[in-house]
Amino acid sequence: MNDWLHVIWAAGALALAGGALAGYRLSWRKGLVYILMWGCIFTLVTLIINAVGGY
């Protein structure tokens, strides 16, 4: 159950970042690049935290 909570939290955080980017009325292409960049940042931070053994 605790693992799903982290997945839901991460998806919510990405949705929040996506909503903030939508407020800038970017083009689809630029918006997609930013969303992919944020996804990579979240994934990298999650992998680093898991590698060190923390939550």
MODELLER restraints for C-alpha pairs under 7 A, 6 or more apart:
rsr = mdl.restraints
at = mdl.atoms
rsr.add(forms.Gaussian(group=physical.xy_distance, feature=features.Distance(at['CA:18:A'], at['CA:35:A']), mean=6.50, stdev=0.5))
rsr.add(forms.Gaussian(group=physical.xy_distance, feature=features.Distance(at['CA:49:A'], at['CA:55:A']), mean=6.46, stdev=0.5))
